[in-house]
Amino acid sequence: MALALHKPPLTEASSLPLEAGRKLGAVELAVVWQVLHENPQCPSRVVRDQVIQRQVTMNVSVRHLNRLRAKWKLNRPKGRPRQSGLSRPVCAARALVQVTPHLSFVGVHLFARWLDQQGCFTPVVARLQQAIAAYQHRHPDADFALLHHRDQTLLGRWQALFFAPLVGIEQLTRFDTHEHPFETLLGRGYHSSTLSQFLGQLERIDAAEALMPALMPQTAGQITYVDGVMIAYWSRLPMHKGKITMLGRIMAGSQALIAHNEKGHALFVAYHPPDVHISQVIVAYCHQVAKATGVPLFVIDRAVNAVAMACAFDKQGLGLLCMLDDNEYDGLASFEVTVIDRRADGTTLYSGKWSVPRPDDPRHFVIVEPAEGKTLVYWGTPTVQATLEPSEWPRVYRERNEIQEHSFKSMIHHGALKTNYGRKKLVGPDRHQQRARATLEQSLAAAYKRVDKKAQEVKVQQTKVVESESKGHGKRLDQRRRAFARSEKALQEAQDKHTKLHAQAAALGPPRERADRDVRKQTIMTLRTLLLENALMAFMSVLLGHLNLKVSLDCLLKILFERSGTRMETDCHIVYWVNTAGLSTAYQRLLAAVVDGLSAMDLREQGKPIHIRLKGLSP
């Protein structure tokens, strides 16, 4: 569908009392109208200067302004201005209330208005007030600012944290150095000191636990996807490290386990130290998610591929869908299979068990053999087999890439998912040292047994040599002496190995301490990011319902959310003009279609209908 970029005229019922002309556009005329409305007795030359001071380009003469004033009946009377303070009444019909000539992040303003209409922040404020009340009940003597916040104060500060990534603010310190539109977006600006204090007090009342249920949709779905995100952290203090790399270093930090449903809606998040492998915490995590959502079926990548993991999930009554590693099977020969589907592209799907029975393995397999390429094997526990058709397993598993992998990249880009919040650390025993000591102790125990065994062999061989010497053996004596020498050498090697391990254990020194991050602030801000992503997905879903074409969220952020424009408010409606400067013709057409879709969403602000228009910058 071809869409032409245009400036559609406002309808008579909702238009401003001014029309764009050849010399001045609607925005410039609106600013002139506003200046005259504020001071009707102002000379036209001063009017022109005031308009230019508002950074609005206007290359017209004073004579042209006088014509406009006469047309609007706002011209000055002849003679010297009266000093009585009385002024002639201005035209009251659909009078202009306010003009903001330069408005950054127009799309964020429209998104915020839609969220207000949907009441998306009401549950958040209510849960924060409940957490405050619970904290006051537990600590009746506590007294800090958050405990006395009104709903409006809570709402404004939470919205400042919520919208910050969309306007390019990832770290709270950038509120003091980064230009942002919060004056027009929220009605007031914020500094980092205010929001840092607010976040610290949210940490005190354990706001993360209170806000976690706010992630839940009305219907949780049937499948839960789980994946982790590693976040690096720089510190001079010794900290536990994991599989986090940055600039060639193994880093400290934290790992977030995030759960999504099959529609990509975030459901749950929990943080763990980076040195703790996901297999050690995943069963407890999934049990917690299943309890909160009522969904027992999980899809996780090969980080949890193990028979023991399948048994653990099955024991908890949970279903797990995963993949086999390539080195665990040798094509179809490893399985006893049955054909379940043959597809048009030559791919064959099989279902089966191991060809050699393994009684302790509860897994069922679905094998995908393409016409060309590598054979893939998916496995599921009995709960998966009873809930999901085997032919659907490959599709369900492949959707994990779009639902989580791509979603994480988007949240890192526009949701500040990998930004660290909070500097507090929890010091405890050095788990790296404990694991190294435990490994060395096992090796020492084995080495001690080996030394004892080799010592016994030396005694046996020595006895045989003595026996041969007493009996006057010739050839046998030489054989036994060589065996005795070999056993002595083996004993010496075993003793050297034991001595080396003992030295390594001694080198570990006394028990040391390492720190972990206190992730309470990080969890709150990750919840913020997940709530933002859920809201953006809901907004996109509604918008796409009014469009005849597809547009991605990343594209919408660039062509609408990040663009500047103008806002004009009258007593009956509000108009947002979106600048199209710099957009190619194709993107201008796409933006025009998006604007039509937004208009169909019936957005309102303060009860007034919102109209969205496109405009090019004035020459």
N, C-alpha and C positions, 0 to 999 in steps of 0.2 A: 504494500500500500504506500503510494508516494505521498509524502507529507511535505508541504512547503512551509518554510519559516515565514512567519508573519507577525504583525502586531494587531491582533483582533481588537476592534473598538469595543469599549465597554457598553453594555446595554443602557438605555435611558434611565431605567429604574435604579441602576447601581453605579452610574458613571459620575465622575467628578464634574463640577461646573466649568470645565476647561477642556479644550481639545488641542491635540498636538498640531502645531503649525509647521510651515516650511522652515522657519528660523529656530524655533524652540520646540523641544519635545515635551511629552507629558510630564516628565520628571522635573525639567527646568521650570515649566509653567507652575507646577505644584509648589516648588520652592519659592517662586515669586509670590504666589498667592499666600503662602504661609508668612512671608516677611510683611506683606501688606496687611495681613490679618492681625499680626502682632502690633503694627504701628501704622495705621491708615494715613497719618499725617506726614509720613516719611517722604522726603523728596525722591524723585525717580533716580537721580544720580546716586544717592545714598542707598537706595534699594538695590541697584546694580552692584555696588560695592559689597553690600552684605551678602548677596547671593554668591558672589565670587569668593568671599571669605569662607563660605560653607563648602568650598572645593567643588562647586558646580560650574562647569564651563558655560559661559553665556556671552556670545559675541553679537550683541544687539545694541542699538543706539538708545539714548534716552527718549528720543521721539517715539520709537517703537514701544517702549515701556508705557509711555503716556497713552498711546492708542489702546494698549491692553487695559490700563486703569480706567479709561473712559468706557471701554466695552463692559468691564465688570462693575462699573459705577463705584469705583474706589479711587477716583481721581481727587486731587486736592482742590479745595475751593480757592478762588483767587484771593490775593492779599496775604498778609502776614498771618501765620498760624495763631489761633486763639490760645490764650493761656488758662482758660477755664478748666482744662482737663477733659472737657467733653469732646467726643469725636463722633463723626458720622457713623451710623450703623453700617456694618458690612453685610454683604449678601448672606443670608442665613440658610438658604436652601442648600442642603447637602454640603455644608461648609467643611473645609479641610481642617482636621484636628491636628495631625502631625505628619511630618515628612522626615524620613531618614535617608538622605541622598546616597550615602555609602554604607552598605550593609554587607558584612562579610559572612560567608557560610550560610547563604540563603536556604539551602536544602536542610541544614540542621534546624533552622527556625521552623520550617514546615513540618519536619519530623517531630519536633518538640510539641507543636500544636496538635498533631495527631495523637501523640501519647497522652496529652492532657485530655483530649476528647475521650480516649479509651479508659481513662482513669488508671493508667498503668502504675503510677507511683503511690496510689492510695494504699495498696496492701503493704508496700515497703515501709511507709511511714507508720502504719498501724503495727507492724511487727517490731519496728524499732521502739515504739512507745511501750509495747509489751515487754521488750527486753529491758528497757529503762525501769519499768515498774518492778520487774522481777529482781533487778539488781538492787533497787532501793529497799525491797523487802529483805534481801539477804544482808545488806549493809546499810542499816538505818542511819548510821552516823556519817556516811559518805556525802560529800558535797563538791560537785564540780559542774561546769557549765552545761554539759549535755543533759544532766538530770532536770534542768529547768527549761529546756528548749520547747517552744511551741511547735505545733505541727508545721506551720509555715516556715519556721527556721530550719527544722529538720528537712523539709522538702527542698528548700533552696540549696542547702549545703550538699545534700545527696545528689541533686541534679547537677551541681557543679562538678562533682566527682564523676557522675554518669556521662555527661556530655564532653568531658575534657579530651578523651582520645579523638573524638570526631573533629575537634578544632585544633588538633596538632599538639596537644599538651599531654605528654606521657608521664613526666615526673612532676610532682607537686611544686617544685622550685620554679618551674617554667611559668607558673601563674604570675610571678613577679617580673619576668623578662619578656614573655611572649604576648604579642597582641592577640586579644581574643574578644569575641562578641557577647560576653555574658551580660553586659549592661543592657543590650537589646534583647538577649535571649531569655534572661531570668529576671531582669529588672534591676540588677545590681551586680557589681563586680566582686571578686574574691581574691585574697592574697594567700600565699602558701602558708603563712603562719596560722591563719584561721582554719584552713582545711587540714593542715597537719595536726593541729590540736583536735579538730573534730575526729579525724581518723584514729588518733591515739585514744580518745575517749570511747569511740566505737569498739576498740580493742578491749578496753576495760570491762565493758558490759557484755563481751562475747557476742558481738553482733553477727558474726559469721553463722553461728548455730541458729540464731533467730531468722536470718535471711535465707537459709538454705531451702526451706519449703517454698519460698517465693519463686524458685526455679521451676517448680512442678507445673506442667500444663494440666488442663482439665482431664485429658486422657493421656496416660503415660505411654501407651503403645503396647506392642507385643514383644519387641526385641530391644535389648540395651547393648550399645557398643561402648567399649572401654578402651581407652588408650592413655598414654602418659606424655607429659611435656616436661623436659628438663630445662631448668632455668639456672644459668651460671651466676655466681656471686663472687665478687672480689673482696678479699680480706687479708690482712696481715696476721690475724689470729689463726692458729692451727685449727682447721675445720675438717670434717669428714668430706671425702671426695667420692665421686662416682663417675659414671660414663658421660661426663659433660666435658666437651672440648671447646676451647676458644683460643685461637692464635697458637695452636700446637700444644696447649697446656691441658692437663687434666684438672678440672675445676671443682671447687666447692659449689654449693648451691642447694637446690631443692627440686623435687619432682612432684608434679601435680597429676593425679589420676582423675580423669574427667569422663563422665558417662553421658551419652547422648541416646535419644530414641531413634527409631528408623526414619523420622522426619528431620533429623538434624537438630532437634531441640535439646539444649543442655539440661541435664537433670541433677547432677551431683558432682561435687569436687572434694578431694581430700589431698593433703600434702604429706609427703614422706621424705626422710633424709635420702640423699642421692646414693649413698653406699648400700642401701637396703634394696635388694633385688625385688622386682615386682612379684615374683613367685612367692615371696615370703609374706606378702600382705594382700594379695589379690583375692583370696578366698574370703577373708574377713570383710574386705571392701565390698565385694559383690553381694555378700549376705546383707550388709548394711543398705546397699542400694535396693536390693530386692524387698527388704522390709519397708523402705520408704515408698517405693513405686508399685509394689505388688507384681513386678515382672521378673520371672525366674530364668529367662533365657538370655544368655550373654554371648557376644561375639568379640573375640580378642585375638590379636595377632600372635605370631609364633613365639613370642616371649614366654608364653605359658604352655608351650607344647611339651607335654610329658604325661606318661601314664599315671604317675602319682597325682598330678593336677586333675586329671579326669576323674580319678577315684575320689579325690577330696571334694570336687564339685558335686559328684553324684551322691556322695554321703550327705551333703547339705541339702539335697533335693533341688539343686540348681542345674541348669543346662548350659553347656559350653560348646561353642562351635569354633574350631581352630583349623590349622593346616599342619600336615606332616613336613618335617624337614626332608630335603632331597636325599640325604644319606641314610634315611631310615627304611627305604623300600627300593626294590629293583623292578620297576614297572609293574605290569599286571601280574607277573609271575608271583609276586609276593602276596596276592590276595585271591580269595575264592569269590568270584564276582557273578553278578547278574545284570544284564543290560536293562536300564530303566528308560533310556531316551537316545534317539539318534536324530541329530539336528541337521538342518539343510547345509550348513557350512562344513559338514563332514565330521563334526565333533561327536563323540560317543560318550555317554554317561553310564557308569557302572556303579552298582551298590554291592557291598559285601563286607566280609571279615578277613582276618589273616588266613592265609592258606594253611599255615601250621598253627593250630589253635593255641591261644594264650589265655588260660583261664583267669588270670589276674588283670586282664585288659578289658574294660567295659566299653571300649570305643567301637563305634560303627563308622564305616568309611564310604565316601562317595569319590569315585575316581573319574577325572575328566581327561579323556584322551583325544586331543585335537588331531586333525588330519596331518598337520605339520607342527612341530614344536614339542615342548616338554610336557610330560604327563604330570598333572597336579592332583594331589590327594587331600581331601578335606575330611575331618573327623568330628564326630559329635557324640555327646554322652546320651544315655537312654532317654533323658528328658527331651533333648533336641529331636531325637528320632521319633518320639511320640507326638511332638508338637508341630514339627515342620516337615513338609514333604522333602524327601532326599533330593529330588530334582531342583529344588529351590536353594539348596545349600550354596552352590557356587555364586549365584547372584547375590544372595544375602551377604556373603562374606566379601565380595568385591565392592559392595556399596560402602563398606567401611572406609575405603580410600577417600570417597567424596564427602562422606558425613563427618569424618574426623581429621584425616590428614590435611585435606584442603581447607577445612574449617579452621584448623589451628594456624595455618599460614595466614588466613584472612584476619584472625583475631590478633596475631602478632603484628600485622600491618596496620590495622585501623582500630584495634582494641587494647593495645599496650599489654598484651598477655605476658610478654617476657620482661616487663619492667619490674625491678625489685622495689618493694615498699617495706620499710622498717629495717632498723639496724640492730635490733636486740638479738642476742645470742644466748643459747642455753648450753652451759659447759657441763660435760659429763665424761665418763670413762672413754678412753680412746678405743673405739671398736676396731679400727685397723690393727692396732697393737694386739688387742684381744684375739682377733682372728689369726694373726701371725703367730702368736704364742700358742694358740690351740693347735695349729698345724704343726708347729715345731714339736710340741709335746707328743703328738701322735707319731711323728717321725722319730723322736727320741725313743719312744716306747718300742717301736719296731726295730730301731737300730740296736737297742739293748738286747732284745731277743735274738737278733742276728749275731751279736758278739758272743752271747752265751752259747748259741748253737755252734758257732765256729770254734769256740774254746773246747767244747765237748769233742768236736771232730779232731782237734789237735791232740787231745789226750788219747783218743782211740788210735790215731796214727802213730803216736809215740809208743804206745804199748805194743803195737805190731812190729815196730822197728826193733824194740828191745827183745821181743820174742825171736825175730829172725837172727839178730846178733847172737843170742844164746844158742840157737840151733845151727849156727854156721851156714845159713843160707847164702847163696851167691847172687843169682839174678833176682830172686824175690826180694832180697835185702835192698838191692838198688831201686826196685820198683816202690818199695814201701818208704824208702828215704825220700824219693821224689814226691810221693803222695803227701808225706809229712811236710816237706818244704812248701808244697802248694797250699796245704791247710794252714800252715803258719802265715803264708802271704795273705790268704783270704781273711784270717783272723786280724792281721795288721790293718788291712783295708777296712774291715768292719769297725775296728777300734778308731781308726782315723776319721771315718764317717761319723761315728758317735761323738768324737771329740769336736769335730767341726760343727755339728748340730748343737752341741752343748754351748760352744762359743757363740753361735748365732742367737741362742736363747738368752745367754747372758748379755749379749749386745743390745737386746731389746730394752734392758734396764728395768727400773721399777715402773709400776703402773703410771701411765701418763693420762693427760686429759685432752680432749678435743671438743670443739663447739659445734652445735647445730643451730640453724637459723630458727628464731622464734617466728613462726609463719602465720601468726594471728592476723596481722595487718595484710600480709600477702594474700591470705584466704579471703578476706573481706574484699580486696580489690579484684581478685580473680572472680569472685561472685559478681562484682560490678560489671566486669567484662562479659561474663556469661549472660547476665541479664540484658546488657546492651545488645549482644549478638542475637538473643532470642527476640528482642523487640525489633531489631532490624529485619529479621526473617519474617516476623508477622507483618511488618509494614510492607515488605516486598511482596508477600503473598496477596495482600489486599490490592496493592498497586497493579500487579500483574493480572489480577482479575478484571481490570479495566483497560488492559492493553491488548492489542491484536498482534503483538510481537514480544519476543523475549529479550530481556536485558539482565545482565548480571549485577550483583550488588557492588562489586568493585567498579564496574563502569558507572553505575548510578552515583557512587560516591564522588567520582571525578567530574562528571558532567553536571551534577546538581548540587550535591552537599558542599563541595569545596568552592563553588562559584560565588562571586559577589553579586550585588544587585541593589535594589532600592525598595524601601517600604513606605507606603502612603496609607494613612488612616483617615477616614471620614466618619461622620456620625452614623453611617449606615453600613459601611463595609470597609475591608482592608485589602489593599492591592500589593502584591509582591512582584517586582520586576526582576527578572533574572538576566544578567549580562551574558551575551553570547559571543563576546569578542574572543578570538583565538580558536574557536571551534571550527572544525572542518564542516563542509556542507552536509556530509553524512551524519556527523554527530549533532549538528543543528536540527536536522530532521528527527533524529532520535530524541533529542531533548524536547522538541515540539510535541512528539507523541507522549512523552512522560508528563509534560505539563497538562496535556488534555486528560491523561489518566488521573493526575492529582486533582484536577477540577471536578472530575466525576466522583471523587471521594468525599465531596461536601465538607471540606475542612472549615473550621470555625475558630475564631479567637475572640474571647470576651463576648461570646454570643453573636459576633458579627461574621458574616460569610467572608471567606478568603478567596480572592481571585488571583490567579497566577498568570503573568504575561512575560513574554520574551522581549528583550530590548538589546540593541547594539549600543556601544558607547557613542556619545556625541562626538562629532568630528571636531 
